[in-house]
């Protein structure tokens, strides 16, 4: 179970980081965007660190306090889960 949880956290963080970059690119092109709900849910369910990294790296969603709040909360929750299960 330890390995599965670790793999999950790595994959969801990498996925959210990539999606933040894709969404930023689409925003610049005025194209179809990734729904904010999806980005927030991924951040809450273990991808907070990837979301925060994506916000910083791509300078995306930085003016939306709820993104920062949800990503910090997701990071804290994944840290707690790591303490108990890893």
PDB file with one MODEL, atoms N, CA, C and O in Angstrom:
MODEL        1
ATOM      1  N   UNK A   1       0.817  -1.187   0.000  1.00  0.00           N
ATOM      2  CA  UNK A   1       0.000   0.000   0.000  1.00  0.00           C
ATOM      3  C   UNK A   1       0.868   1.261   0.000  1.00  0.00           C
ATOM      4  O   UNK A   1       0.500   2.282  -0.582  1.00  0.00           O
ATOM      5  N   UNK A   2       2.025   1.172   0.664  1.00  0.00           N
ATOM      6  CA  UNK A   2       2.921   2.332   0.695  1.00  0.00           C
ATOM      7  C   UNK A   2       3.319   2.775  -0.698  1.00  0.00           C
ATOM      8  O   UNK A   2       3.260   3.958  -1.034  1.00  0.00           O
ATOM      9  N   UNK A   3       3.726   1.804  -1.504  1.00  0.00           N
ATOM     10  CA  UNK A   3       4.170   2.147  -2.857  1.00  0.00           C
ATOM     11  C   UNK A   3       3.036   2.703  -3.708  1.00  0.00           C
ATOM     12  O   UNK A   3       3.234   3.638  -4.484  1.00  0.00           O
ATOM     13  N   UNK A   4       1.851   2.125  -3.560  1.00  0.00           N
ATOM     14  CA  UNK A   4       0.708   2.595  -4.347  1.00  0.00           C
ATOM     15  C   UNK A   4       0.361   4.037  -3.986  1.00  0.00           C
ATOM     16  O   UNK A   4       0.071   4.844  -4.868  1.00  0.00           O
ATOM     17  N   UNK A   5       0.391   4.364  -2.699  1.00  0.00           N
ATOM     18  CA  UNK A   5       0.082   5.726  -2.275  1.00  0.00           C
ATOM     19  C   UNK A   5       1.142   6.711  -2.760  1.00  0.00           C
ATOM     20  O   UNK A   5       0.819   7.815  -3.199  1.00  0.00           O
ATOM     21  N   UNK A   6       2.383   6.314  -2.681  1.00  0.00           N
ATOM     22  CA  UNK A   6       3.473   7.160  -3.154  1.00  0.00           C
ATOM     23  C   UNK A   6       3.354   7.412  -4.661  1.00  0.00           C
ATOM     24  O   UNK A   6       3.510   8.544  -5.120  1.00  0.00           O
ATOM     25  N   UNK A   7       3.082   6.368  -5.412  1.00  0.00           N
ATOM     26  CA  UNK A   7       2.911   6.501  -6.861  1.00  0.00           C
ATOM     27  C   UNK A   7       1.721   7.411  -7.172  1.00  0.00           C
ATOM     28  O   UNK A   7       1.785   8.249  -8.071  1.00  0.00           O
ATOM     29  N   UNK A   8       0.634   7.233  -6.414  1.00  0.00           N
ATOM     30  CA  UNK A   8      -0.551   8.079  -6.610  1.00  0.00           C
ATOM     31  C   UNK A   8      -0.203   9.553  -6.414  1.00  0.00           C
ATOM     32  O   UNK A   8      -0.537  10.389  -7.254  1.00  0.00           O
ATOM     33  N   UNK A   9       0.467   9.871  -5.304  1.00  0.00           N
ATOM     34  CA  UNK A   9       0.811  11.269  -5.024  1.00  0.00           C
ATOM     35  C   UNK A   9       1.722  11.853  -6.096  1.00  0.00           C
ATOM     36  O   UNK A   9       1.542  13.000  -6.505  1.00  0.00           O
ATOM     37  N   UNK A  10       2.684  11.085  -6.548  1.00  0.00           N
ATOM     38  CA  UNK A  10       3.588  11.576  -7.596  1.00  0.00           C
ATOM     39  C   UNK A  10       2.803  11.833  -8.881  1.00  0.00           C
ATOM     40  O   UNK A  10       2.952  12.886  -9.501  1.00  0.00           O
ATOM     41  N   UNK A  11       1.971  10.878  -9.278  1.00  0.00           N
ATOM     42  CA  UNK A  11       1.230  11.016 -10.534  1.00  0.00           C
ATOM     43  C   UNK A  11       0.234  12.171 -10.501  1.00  0.00           C
ATOM     44  O   UNK A  11       0.139  12.926 -11.469  1.00  0.00           O
ATOM     45  N   UNK A  12      -0.505  12.320  -9.412  1.00  0.00           N
ATOM     46  CA  UNK A  12      -1.510  13.388  -9.358  1.00  0.00           C
ATOM     47  C   UNK A  12      -0.836  14.760  -9.321  1.00  0.00           C
ATOM     48  O   UNK A  12      -1.370  15.717  -9.881  1.00  0.00           O
ATOM     49  N   UNK A  13       0.320  14.873  -8.676  1.00  0.00           N
ATOM     50  CA  UNK A  13       1.030  16.149  -8.654  1.00  0.00           C
ATOM     51  C   UNK A  13       1.617  16.486 -10.018  1.00  0.00           C
ATOM     52  O   UNK A  13       1.545  17.637 -10.451  1.00  0.00           O
ATOM     53  N   UNK A  14       2.188  15.518 -10.691  1.00  0.00           N
ATOM     54  CA  UNK A  14       2.728  15.748 -12.033  1.00  0.00           C
ATOM     55  C   UNK A  14       1.591  16.095 -12.993  1.00  0.00           C
ATOM     56  O   UNK A  14       1.723  17.002 -13.815  1.00  0.00           O
ATOM     57  N   UNK A  15       0.475  15.373 -12.887  1.00  0.00           N
ATOM     58  CA  UNK A  15      -0.670  15.641 -13.750  1.00  0.00           C
ATOM     59  C   UNK A  15      -1.189  17.062 -13.556  1.00  0.00           C
ATOM     60  O   UNK A  15      -1.441  17.764 -14.536  1.00  0.00           O
ATOM     61  N   UNK A  16      -1.351  17.494 -12.312  1.00  0.00           N
ATOM     62  CA  UNK A  16      -1.864  18.839 -12.072  1.00  0.00           C
ATOM     63  C   UNK A  16      -0.881  19.901 -12.550  1.00  0.00           C
ATOM     64  O   UNK A  16      -1.297  20.925 -13.092  1.00  0.00           O
ATOM     65  N   UNK A  17       0.399  19.675 -12.361  1.00  0.00           N
ATOM     66  CA  UNK A  17       1.403  20.618 -12.861  1.00  0.00           C
ATOM     67  C   UNK A  17       1.275  20.769 -14.376  1.00  0.00           C
ATOM     68  O   UNK A  17       1.276  21.887 -14.892  1.00  0.00           O
ATOM     69  N   UNK A  18       1.167  19.659 -15.080  1.00  0.00           N
ATOM     70  CA  UNK A  18       1.041  19.683 -16.539  1.00  0.00           C
ATOM     71  C   UNK A  18      -0.261  20.365 -16.958  1.00  0.00           C
ATOM     72  O   UNK A  18      -0.273  21.164 -17.894  1.00  0.00           O
ATOM     73  N   UNK A  19      -1.355  20.051 -16.266  1.00  0.00           N
ATOM     74  CA  UNK A  19      -2.638  20.661 -16.604  1.00  0.00           C
ATOM     75  C   UNK A  19      -2.627  22.170 -16.377  1.00  0.00           C
ATOM     76  O   UNK A  19      -3.273  22.909 -17.120  1.00  0.00           O
ATOM     77  N   UNK A  20      -1.910  22.632 -15.369  1.00  0.00           N
ATOM     78  CA  UNK A  20      -1.797  24.076 -15.149  1.00  0.00           C
ATOM     79  C   UNK A  20      -1.099  24.733 -16.341  1.00  0.00           C
ATOM     80  O   UNK A  20      -1.496  25.814 -16.777  1.00  0.00           O
ATOM     81  N   UNK A  21      -0.064  24.079 -16.863  1.00  0.00           N
ATOM     82  CA  UNK A  21       0.630  24.606 -18.035  1.00  0.00           C
ATOM     83  C   UNK A  21      -0.252  24.607 -19.274  1.00  0.00           C
ATOM     84  O   UNK A  21      -0.253  25.570 -20.042  1.00  0.00           O
ATOM     85  N   UNK A  22      -1.002  23.528 -19.469  1.00  0.00           N
ATOM     86  CA  UNK A  22      -1.911  23.442 -20.613  1.00  0.00           C
ATOM     87  C   UNK A  22      -2.987  24.509 -20.516  1.00  0.00           C
ATOM     88  O   UNK A  22      -3.300  25.174 -21.504  1.00  0.00           O
ATOM     89  N   UNK A  23      -3.556  24.675 -19.324  1.00  0.00           N
ATOM     90  CA  UNK A  23      -4.617  25.658 -19.148  1.00  0.00           C
ATOM     91  C   UNK A  23      -4.102  27.077 -19.381  1.00  0.00           C
ATOM     92  O   UNK A  23      -4.807  27.905 -19.958  1.00  0.00           O
ATOM     93  N   UNK A  24      -2.899  27.356 -18.944  1.00  0.00           N
ATOM     94  CA  UNK A  24      -2.304  28.683 -19.180  1.00  0.00           C
ATOM     95  C   UNK A  24      -2.124  28.932 -20.680  1.00  0.00           C
ATOM     96  O   UNK A  24      -2.427  30.015 -21.181  1.00  0.00           O
ATOM     97  N   UNK A  25      -1.628  27.919 -21.382  1.00  0.00           N
ATOM     98  CA  UNK A  25      -1.436  28.051 -22.828  1.00  0.00           C
ATOM     99  C   UNK A  25      -2.774  28.285 -23.527  1.00  0.00           C
ATOM    100  O   UNK A  25      -2.876  29.131 -24.416  1.00  0.00           O
ATOM    101  N   UNK A  26      -3.786  27.540 -23.126  1.00  0.00           N
ATOM    102  CA  UNK A  26      -5.112  27.696 -23.732  1.00  0.00           C
ATOM    103  C   UNK A  26      -5.705  29.062 -23.401  1.00  0.00           C
ATOM    104  O   UNK A  26      -6.412  29.647 -24.221  1.00  0.00           O
ATOM    105  N   UNK A  27      -5.422  29.571 -22.206  1.00  0.00           N
ATOM    106  CA  UNK A  27      -5.926  30.901 -21.832  1.00  0.00           C
ATOM    107  C   UNK A  27      -5.326  31.974 -22.740  1.00  0.00           C
ATOM    108  O   UNK A  27      -6.019  32.909 -23.142  1.00  0.00           O
ATOM    109  N   UNK A  28      -4.067  31.843 -23.055  1.00  0.00           N
ATOM    110  CA  UNK A  28      -3.418  32.814 -23.941  1.00  0.00           C
ATOM    111  C   UNK A  28      -3.979  32.756 -25.356  1.00  0.00           C
ATOM    112  O   UNK A  28      -3.996  33.761 -26.066  1.00  0.00           O
ATOM    113  N   UNK A  29      -4.440  31.567 -25.763  1.00  0.00           N
ATOM    114  CA  UNK A  29      -4.963  31.380 -27.115  1.00  0.00           C
ATOM    115  C   UNK A  29      -6.476  31.598 -27.199  1.00  0.00           C
ATOM    116  O   UNK A  29      -7.069  31.442 -28.267  1.00  0.00           O
ATOM    117  N   UNK A  30      -7.090  31.954 -26.088  1.00  0.00           N
ATOM    118  CA  UNK A  30      -8.549  32.075 -26.012  1.00  0.00           C
ATOM    119  C   UNK A  30      -9.239  30.814 -26.506  1.00  0.00           C
ATOM    120  O   UNK A  30     -10.243  30.883 -27.214  1.00  0.00           O
ATOM    121  N   UNK A  31      -8.703  29.676 -26.133  1.00  0.00           N
ATOM    122  CA  UNK A  31      -9.244  28.381 -26.543  1.00  0.00           C
ATOM    123  C   UNK A  31     -10.014  27.750 -25.385  1.00  0.00           C
ATOM    124  O   UNK A  31     -10.116  28.323 -24.300  1.00  0.00           O
ATOM    125  N   UNK A  32     -10.553  26.558 -25.642  1.00  0.00           N
ATOM    126  CA  UNK A  32     -11.261  25.805 -24.608  1.00  0.00           C
ATOM    127  C   UNK A  32     -10.344  25.616 -23.411  1.00  0.00           C
ATOM    128  O   UNK A  32      -9.161  25.314 -23.572  1.00  0.00           O
ATOM    129  N   UNK A  33     -10.884  25.792 -22.215  1.00  0.00           N
ATOM    130  CA  UNK A  33     -10.098  25.736 -20.981  1.00  0.00           C
ATOM    131  C   UNK A  33     -10.462  24.506 -20.164  1.00  0.00           C
ATOM    132  O   UNK A  33     -11.538  23.930 -20.321  1.00  0.00           O
ATOM    133  N   UNK A  34      -9.551  24.121 -19.298  1.00  0.00           N
ATOM    134  CA  UNK A  34      -9.808  23.056 -18.332  1.00  0.00           C
ATOM    135  C   UNK A  34     -10.694  23.659 -17.243  1.00  0.00           C
ATOM    136  O   UNK A  34     -10.367  24.718 -16.706  1.00  0.00           O
ATOM    137  N   UNK A  35     -11.804  23.012 -16.908  1.00  0.00           N
ATOM    138  CA  UNK A  35     -12.688  23.572 -15.885  1.00  0.00           C
ATOM    139  C   UNK A  35     -11.960  23.766 -14.547  1.00  0.00           C
ATOM    140  O   UNK A  35     -11.199  22.904 -14.107  1.00  0.00           O
ATOM    141  N   UNK A  36     -12.212  24.913 -13.916  1.00  0.00           N
ATOM    142  CA  UNK A  36     -11.572  25.220 -12.633  1.00  0.00           C
ATOM    143  C   UNK A  36     -11.877  24.141 -11.601  1.00  0.00           C
ATOM    144  O   UNK A  36     -11.031  23.802 -10.773  1.00  0.00           O
ATOM    145  N   UNK A  37     -13.077  23.612 -11.660  1.00  0.00           N
ATOM    146  CA  UNK A  37     -13.478  22.561 -10.710  1.00  0.00           C
ATOM    147  C   UNK A  37     -12.519  21.375 -10.774  1.00  0.00           C
ATOM    148  O   UNK A  37     -12.147  20.823  -9.739  1.00  0.00           O
ATOM    149  N   UNK A  38     -12.122  20.985 -11.966  1.00  0.00           N
ATOM    150  CA  UNK A  38     -11.204  19.852 -12.121  1.00  0.00           C
ATOM    151  C   UNK A  38      -9.832  20.153 -11.519  1.00  0.00           C
ATOM    152  O   UNK A  38      -9.232  19.309 -10.854  1.00  0.00           O
ATOM    153  N   UNK A  39      -9.352  21.365 -11.763  1.00  0.00           N
ATOM    154  CA  UNK A  39      -8.056  21.755 -11.210  1.00  0.00           C
ATOM    155  C   UNK A  39      -8.102  21.778  -9.681  1.00  0.00           C
ATOM    156  O   UNK A  39      -7.162  21.345  -9.015  1.00  0.00           O
ATOM    157  N   UNK A  40      -9.197  22.285  -9.141  1.00  0.00           N
ATOM    158  CA  UNK A  40      -9.336  22.358  -7.691  1.00  0.00           C
ATOM    159  C   UNK A  40      -9.459  20.967  -7.063  1.00  0.00           C
ATOM    160  O   UNK A  40      -8.852  20.698  -6.026  1.00  0.00           O
ATOM    161  N   UNK A  41     -10.237  20.089  -7.685  1.00  0.00           N
ATOM    162  CA  UNK A  41     -10.402  18.741  -7.138  1.00  0.00           C
ATOM    163  C   UNK A  41      -9.087  17.956  -7.152  1.00  0.00           C
ATOM    164  O   UNK A  41      -8.773  17.250  -6.194  1.00  0.00           O
ATOM    165  N   UNK A  42      -8.331  18.081  -8.226  1.00  0.00           N
ATOM    166  CA  UNK A  42      -7.031  17.411  -8.265  1.00  0.00           C
ATOM    167  C   UNK A  42      -6.110  17.937  -7.167  1.00  0.00           C
ATOM    168  O   UNK A  42      -5.366  17.173  -6.552  1.00  0.00           O
ATOM    169  N   UNK A  43      -6.163  19.230  -6.929  1.00  0.00           N
ATOM    170  CA  UNK A  43      -5.350  19.821  -5.872  1.00  0.00           C
ATOM    171  C   UNK A  43      -5.767  19.348  -4.503  1.00  0.00           C
ATOM    172  O   UNK A  43      -4.921  19.115  -3.639  1.00  0.00           O
ATOM    173  N   UNK A  44      -7.052  19.204  -4.293  1.00  0.00           N
ATOM    174  CA  UNK A  44      -7.559  18.775  -3.000  1.00  0.00           C
ATOM    175  C   UNK A  44      -7.267  17.304  -2.732  1.00  0.00           C
ATOM    176  O   UNK A  44      -7.011  16.919  -1.591  1.00  0.00           O
ATOM    177  N   UNK A  45      -7.303  16.487  -3.769  1.00  0.00           N
ATOM    178  CA  UNK A  45      -7.095  15.058  -3.612  1.00  0.00           C
ATOM    179  C   UNK A  45      -5.655  14.635  -3.873  1.00  0.00           C
ATOM    180  O   UNK A  45      -5.404  13.634  -4.544  1.00  0.00           O
ATOM    181  N   UNK A  46      -4.725  15.398  -3.341  1.00  0.00           N
ATOM    182  CA  UNK A  46      -3.339  14.974  -3.342  1.00  0.00           C
ATOM    183  C   UNK A  46      -2.403  15.729  -4.253  1.00  0.00           C
ATOM    184  O   UNK A  46      -1.192  15.512  -4.200  1.00  0.00           O
ATOM    185  N   UNK A  47      -2.923  16.607  -5.088  1.00  0.00           N
ATOM    186  CA  UNK A  47      -2.063  17.295  -6.041  1.00  0.00           C
ATOM    187  C   UNK A  47      -1.715  18.720  -5.667  1.00  0.00           C
ATOM    188  O   UNK A  47      -1.331  19.511  -6.528  1.00  0.00           O
ATOM    189  N   UNK A  48      -1.842  19.055  -4.409  1.00  0.00           N
ATOM    190  CA  UNK A  48      -1.614  20.429  -3.975  1.00  0.00           C
ATOM    191  C   UNK A  48      -0.236  20.965  -4.300  1.00  0.00           C
ATOM    192  O   UNK A  48      -0.097  22.110  -4.728  1.00  0.00           O
ATOM    193  N   UNK A  49       0.767  20.159  -4.103  1.00  0.00           N
ATOM    194  CA  UNK A  49       2.136  20.605  -4.371  1.00  0.00           C
ATOM    195  C   UNK A  49       2.348  20.853  -5.865  1.00  0.00           C
ATOM    196  O   UNK A  49       3.008  21.819  -6.249  1.00  0.00           O
ATOM    197  N   UNK A  50       1.792  19.987  -6.699  1.00  0.00           N
ATOM    198  CA  UNK A  50       1.870  20.195  -8.143  1.00  0.00           C
ATOM    199  C   UNK A  50       1.115  21.438  -8.573  1.00  0.00           C
ATOM    200  O   UNK A  50       1.544  22.149  -9.482  1.00  0.00           O
ATOM    201  N   UNK A  51      -0.016  21.702  -7.916  1.00  0.00           N
ATOM    202  CA  UNK A  51      -0.790  22.904  -8.216  1.00  0.00           C
ATOM    203  C   UNK A  51      -0.053  24.173  -7.825  1.00  0.00           C
ATOM    204  O   UNK A  51      -0.012  25.138  -8.587  1.00  0.00           O
ATOM    205  N   UNK A  52       0.529  24.165  -6.630  1.00  0.00           N
ATOM    206  CA  UNK A  52       1.299  25.331  -6.192  1.00  0.00           C
ATOM    207  C   UNK A  52       2.513  25.558  -7.085  1.00  0.00           C
ATOM    208  O   UNK A  52       2.844  26.695  -7.422  1.00  0.00           O
ATOM    209  N   UNK A  53       3.168  24.477  -7.461  1.00  0.00           N
ATOM    210  CA  UNK A  53       4.323  24.589  -8.362  1.00  0.00           C
ATOM    211  C   UNK A  53       3.897  25.123  -9.722  1.00  0.00           C
ATOM    212  O   UNK A  53       4.586  25.956 -10.312  1.00  0.00           O
ATOM    213  N   UNK A  54       2.752  24.639 -10.222  1.00  0.00           N
ATOM    214  CA  UNK A  54       2.233  25.116 -11.502  1.00  0.00           C
ATOM    215  C   UNK A  54       1.846  26.577 -11.452  1.00  0.00           C
ATOM    216  O   UNK A  54       2.083  27.322 -12.404  1.00  0.00           O
ATOM    217  N   UNK A  55       1.246  26.994 -10.335  1.00  0.00           N
ATOM    218  CA  UNK A  55       0.893  28.406 -10.179  1.00  0.00           C
ATOM    219  C   UNK A  55       2.140  29.278 -10.265  1.00  0.00           C
ATOM    220  O   UNK A  55       2.147  30.311 -10.934  1.00  0.00           O
ATOM    221  N   UNK A  56       3.174  28.852  -9.589  1.00  0.00           N
ATOM    222  CA  UNK A  56       4.411  29.635  -9.557  1.00  0.00           C
ATOM    223  C   UNK A  56       5.134  29.603 -10.907  1.00  0.00           C
ATOM    224  O   UNK A  56       5.527  30.641 -11.439  1.00  0.00           O
ATOM    225  N   UNK A  57       5.301  28.399 -11.446  1.00  0.00           N
ATOM    226  CA  UNK A  57       6.084  28.235 -12.676  1.00  0.00           C
ATOM    227  C   UNK A  57       5.418  28.905 -13.882  1.00  0.00           C
ATOM    228  O   UNK A  57       6.075  29.602 -14.655  1.00  0.00           O
ATOM    229  N   UNK A  58       4.110  28.685 -14.031  1.00  0.00           N
ATOM    230  CA  UNK A  58       3.396  29.218 -15.199  1.00  0.00           C
ATOM    231  C   UNK A  58       2.747  30.565 -14.933  1.00  0.00           C
ATOM    232  O   UNK A  58       2.161  31.156 -15.841  1.00  0.00           O
ATOM    233  N   UNK A  59       2.839  31.062 -13.707  1.00  0.00           N
ATOM    234  CA  UNK A  59       2.168  32.296 -13.300  1.00  0.00           C
ATOM    235  C   UNK A  59       0.695  32.240 -13.697  1.00  0.00           C
ATOM    236  O   UNK A  59       0.173  33.113 -14.390  1.00  0.00           O
ATOM    237  N   UNK A  60       0.056  31.180 -13.229  1.00  0.00           N
ATOM    238  CA  UNK A  60      -1.322  30.896 -13.618  1.00  0.00           C
ATOM    239  C   UNK A  60      -2.202  30.751 -12.379  1.00  0.00           C
ATOM    240  O   UNK A  60      -1.832  30.066 -11.425  1.00  0.00           O
ATOM    241  N   UNK A  61      -3.344  31.386 -12.396  1.00  0.00           N
ATOM    242  CA  UNK A  61      -4.327  31.360 -11.308  1.00  0.00           C
ATOM    243  C   UNK A  61      -3.785  31.989 -10.030  1.00  0.00           C
ATOM    244  O   UNK A  61      -4.256  31.663  -8.941  1.00  0.00           O
ATOM    245  N   UNK A  62      -2.822  32.868 -10.139  1.00  0.00           N
ATOM    246  CA  UNK A  62      -2.208  33.472  -8.957  1.00  0.00           C
ATOM    247  C   UNK A  62      -3.094  34.541  -8.326  1.00  0.00           C
ATOM    248  O   UNK A  62      -2.890  34.902  -7.167  1.00  0.00           O
ATOM    249  N   UNK A  63      -4.062  35.046  -9.061  1.00  0.00           N
ATOM    250  CA  UNK A  63      -4.951  36.072  -8.516  1.00  0.00           C
ATOM    251  C   UNK A  63      -6.237  35.475  -7.943  1.00  0.00           C
ATOM    252  O   UNK A  63      -7.154  36.206  -7.566  1.00  0.00           O
ATOM    253  N   UNK A  64      -6.297  34.164  -7.883  1.00  0.00           N
ATOM    254  CA  UNK A  64      -7.465  33.470  -7.350  1.00  0.00           C
ATOM    255  C   UNK A  64      -7.109  32.863  -5.992  1.00  0.00           C
ATOM    256  O   UNK A  64      -6.475  31.809  -5.938  1.00  0.00           O
ATOM    257  N   UNK A  65      -7.508  33.510  -4.900  1.00  0.00           N
ATOM    258  CA  UNK A  65      -7.130  33.013  -3.570  1.00  0.00           C
ATOM    259  C   UNK A  65      -7.627  31.600  -3.286  1.00  0.00           C
ATOM    260  O   UNK A  65      -6.991  30.862  -2.533  1.00  0.00           O
ATOM    261  N   UNK A  66      -8.751  31.214  -3.877  1.00  0.00           N
ATOM    262  CA  UNK A  66      -9.257  29.870  -3.578  1.00  0.00           C
ATOM    263  C   UNK A  66      -8.335  28.787  -4.124  1.00  0.00           C
ATOM    264  O   UNK A  66      -8.257  27.702  -3.548  1.00  0.00           O
ATOM    265  N   UNK A  67      -7.645  29.054  -5.206  1.00  0.00           N
ATOM    266  CA  UNK A  67      -6.703  28.067  -5.725  1.00  0.00           C
ATOM    267  C   UNK A  67      -5.558  27.863  -4.740  1.00  0.00           C
ATOM    268  O   UNK A  67      -5.185  26.731  -4.430  1.00  0.00           O
ATOM    269  N   UNK A  68      -5.014  28.957  -4.259  1.00  0.00           N
ATOM    270  CA  UNK A  68      -3.916  28.856  -3.299  1.00  0.00           C
ATOM    271  C   UNK A  68      -4.387  28.142  -2.031  1.00  0.00           C
ATOM    272  O   UNK A  68      -3.684  27.281  -1.502  1.00  0.00           O
ATOM    273  N   UNK A  69      -5.570  28.500  -1.551  1.00  0.00           N
ATOM    274  CA  UNK A  69      -6.116  27.884  -0.341  1.00  0.00           C
ATOM    275  C   UNK A  69      -6.324  26.383  -0.522  1.00  0.00           C
ATOM    276  O   UNK A  69      -5.922  25.593   0.333  1.00  0.00           O
ATOM    277  N   UNK A  70      -6.946  25.990  -1.621  1.00  0.00           N
ATOM    278  CA  UNK A  70      -7.213  24.571  -1.869  1.00  0.00           C
ATOM    279  C   UNK A  70      -5.913  23.809  -2.081  1.00  0.00           C
ATOM    280  O   UNK A  70      -5.782  22.682  -1.604  1.00  0.00           O
ATOM    281  N   UNK A  71      -4.957  24.390  -2.779  1.00  0.00           N
ATOM    282  CA  UNK A  71      -3.695  23.694  -3.022  1.00  0.00           C
ATOM    283  C   UNK A  71      -2.885  23.543  -1.740  1.00  0.00           C
ATOM    284  O   UNK A  71      -2.247  22.510  -1.533  1.00  0.00           O
ATOM    285  N   UNK A  72      -2.899  24.548  -0.883  1.00  0.00           N
ATOM    286  CA  UNK A  72      -2.212  24.425   0.413  1.00  0.00           C
ATOM    287  C   UNK A  72      -2.905  23.366   1.260  1.00  0.00           C
ATOM    288  O   UNK A  72      -2.242  22.543   1.892  1.00  0.00           O
ATOM    289  N   UNK A  73      -4.239  23.384   1.275  1.00  0.00           N
ATOM    290  CA  UNK A  73      -4.986  22.376   2.025  1.00  0.00           C
ATOM    291  C   UNK A  73      -4.700  20.976   1.480  1.00  0.00           C
ATOM    292  O   UNK A  73      -4.504  20.037   2.252  1.00  0.00           O
ATOM    293  N   UNK A  74      -4.678  20.836   0.176  1.00  0.00           N
ATOM    294  CA  UNK A  74      -4.367  19.539  -0.433  1.00  0.00           C
ATOM    295  C   UNK A  74      -2.970  19.063  -0.089  1.00  0.00           C
ATOM    296  O   UNK A  74      -2.751  17.871   0.124  1.00  0.00           O
ATOM    297  N   UNK A  75      -2.026  19.987  -0.034  1.00  0.00           N
ATOM    298  CA  UNK A  75      -0.659  19.634   0.340  1.00  0.00           C
ATOM    299  C   UNK A  75      -0.615  19.165   1.794  1.00  0.00           C
ATOM    300  O   UNK A  75       0.050  18.179   2.110  1.00  0.00           O
ATOM    301  N   UNK A  76      -1.317  19.864   2.667  1.00  0.00           N
ATOM    302  CA  UNK A  76      -1.355  19.464   4.073  1.00  0.00           C
ATOM    303  C   UNK A  76      -2.024  18.099   4.255  1.00  0.00           C
ATOM    304  O   UNK A  76      -1.547  17.268   5.028  1.00  0.00           O
ATOM    305  N   UNK A  77      -3.116  17.875   3.549  1.00  0.00           N
ATOM    306  CA  UNK A  77      -3.806  16.594   3.641  1.00  0.00           C
ATOM    307  C   UNK A  77      -2.949  15.442   3.122  1.00  0.00           C
ATOM    308  O   UNK A  77      -2.928  14.365   3.717  1.00  0.00           O
ATOM    309  N   UNK A  78      -2.248  15.666   2.023  1.00  0.00           N
ATOM    310  CA  UNK A  78      -1.381  14.608   1.502  1.00  0.00           C
ATOM    311  C   UNK A  78      -0.202  14.373   2.441  1.00  0.00           C
ATOM    312  O   UNK A  78       0.275  13.245   2.571  1.00  0.00           O
ATOM    313  N   UNK A  79       0.267  15.430   3.094  1.00  0.00           N
ATOM    314  CA  UNK A  79       1.322  15.263   4.095  1.00  0.00           C
ATOM    315  C   UNK A  79       0.844  14.445   5.278  1.00  0.00           C
ATOM    316  O   UNK A  79       1.570  13.581   5.769  1.00  0.00           O
ATOM    317  N   UNK A  80      -0.375  14.708   5.743  1.00  0.00           N
ATOM    318  CA  UNK A  80      -0.942  13.913   6.831  1.00  0.00           C
ATOM    319  C   UNK A  80      -1.117  12.457   6.426  1.00  0.00           C
ATOM    320  O   UNK A  80      -0.798  11.546   7.190  1.00  0.00           O
ATOM    321  N   UNK A  81      -1.621  12.250   5.230  1.00  0.00           N
ATOM    322  CA  UNK A  81      -1.797  10.867   4.739  1.00  0.00           C
ATOM    323  C   UNK A  81      -0.454  10.165   4.657  1.00  0.00           C
ATOM    324  O   UNK A  81      -0.352   8.978   4.969  1.00  0.00           O
ATOM    325  N   UNK A  82       0.571  10.883   4.243  1.00  0.00           N
ATOM    326  CA  UNK A  82       1.918  10.298   4.160  1.00  0.00           C
ATOM    327  C   UNK A  82       2.426   9.891   5.532  1.00  0.00           C
ATOM    328  O   UNK A  82       3.065   8.849   5.680  1.00  0.00           O
ATOM    329  N   UNK A  83       2.143  10.713   6.539  1.00  0.00           N
ATOM    330  CA  UNK A  83       2.581  10.392   7.895  1.00  0.00           C
ATOM    331  C   UNK A  83       1.949   9.104   8.414  1.00  0.00           C
ATOM    332  O   UNK A  83       2.594   8.327   9.119  1.00  0.00           O
ATOM    333  N   UNK A  84       0.702   8.887   8.065  1.00  0.00           N
ATOM    334  CA  UNK A  84       0.003   7.717   8.576  1.00  0.00           C
ATOM    335  C   UNK A  84       0.224   6.465   7.742  1.00  0.00           C
ATOM    336  O   UNK A  84       0.204   5.358   8.280  1.00  0.00           O
ATOM    337  N   UNK A  85       0.434   6.616   6.443  1.00  0.00           N
ATOM    338  CA  UNK A  85       0.473   5.442   5.563  1.00  0.00           C
ATOM    339  C   UNK A  85       1.825   5.149   4.929  1.00  0.00           C
ATOM    340  O   UNK A  85       2.010   4.064   4.377  1.00  0.00           O
ATOM    341  N   UNK A  86       2.767   6.066   4.988  1.00  0.00           N
ATOM    342  CA  UNK A  86       4.071   5.801   4.367  1.00  0.00           C
ATOM    343  C   UNK A  86       5.118   5.485   5.382  1.00  0.00           C
ATOM    344  O   UNK A  86       6.270   5.238   5.025  1.00  0.00           O
TER     345      UNK A  86
ENDMDL
END
